[in-house]
Amino acid sequence: MVQRNKGNINLVLSGVVLFVLLFLAGCQTQENTTSKETTSTETTTTSQVESVEKGTVPTLFIHGYKGTVNSFKGMLERLETENKGQQEIVLTVDVNGNVQAQGALSKQATNPMVQVLFEDNENNEWNQTEWIRACLVYLQTTYQIDKVNIVGHSMGGVSGLRYLVTYGQEQALPQVEKFVALGAPFNDFVDDSGQGLAELLENGPAVVSSRYQDYQSLIGNLPSATKFLLIAGQLSETDLSDGTVPLNSALAVYALLKQHGNPVTEKVEEGEGASHSMLHENEEVDREVSQFLWDI
């Protein structure tokens, strides 16, 4: 009788031990499976990050009248801090159109940014047009760049558009994909506040300057594929300007560009951050520019 009880006890203990071993084996298998799943997920995530296409088109930032290296310094630093672009090179142009480069294009940077400086920062838009061309020739011959974007503040926007309507059809030069103008006096400083904004955007300025007439006569040279963003400042409901450039002047070429077939968007910044010298220091403008240029 005692022997039989011992046999039953041993049988029960053996069953318990077997159950525990099977349970532990199952837990280990589940842990390994979970570990494999986690590794697979991490690999997929890494693969997705690496597969994101980087923007490689350089963007030239051109200062305004009397502008310096500080003119776009803040915007460039903020865009870098937010990982939206990387400043790689500064191009300085002398009065003879000679280009000196500080830095280099690596062709590895995401949305490379190029700061353009004019040694004679008080010169006219016709000479600046030639200097912009010199910068593009430099980028093409040195790095075989065939596409660029341009961001111009004030006079930089005026000269940038004059470049496009003068040399836009030269296929040997890099083509301008996107163009941003910040507070650029396209109709000079004509203050026709009697014309409403809606009418301006539909028909163009009622009173035109010689600068605007030049754009009209040369518009045929502008590639219709170039996309435009025109940003203007309005200090208040009664001051329809950024303190320097009238609102209607900064948006004067909207209708002209649209009628020519160019995609064009306008944006009016309001309040203190809309003053002329603050447009390139305004974080809302940063967002508008990065969204337009890089969809980020």
Secondary structure, DSSP 8 states (H G I E B T S, - for coil): -HHHHHHHHHHHHHHHHHHHHHHHHHHHHHHHHHHHHHHHHHHHHHHHHHTS------EEEE--TT--TTTTHHHHHHHHHTTS-EEEEEEEE-TT--EEEEE---S-SSSEEEEEEESSTT--HHHHHHHHHHHHHHHHHHH---EEEEEEETHHHHHHHHHHHHHTT-TTS-EEEEEEEES--TTTT---TTS-HHHHHHH--SS--HHHHHHHHHGGGS-TT-EEEEEEEE-SSS--BSSSSBHHHHTTTHHHHHHHT--EEEEEEESGGGSGGGGGG-HHHHHHHHHHHH--
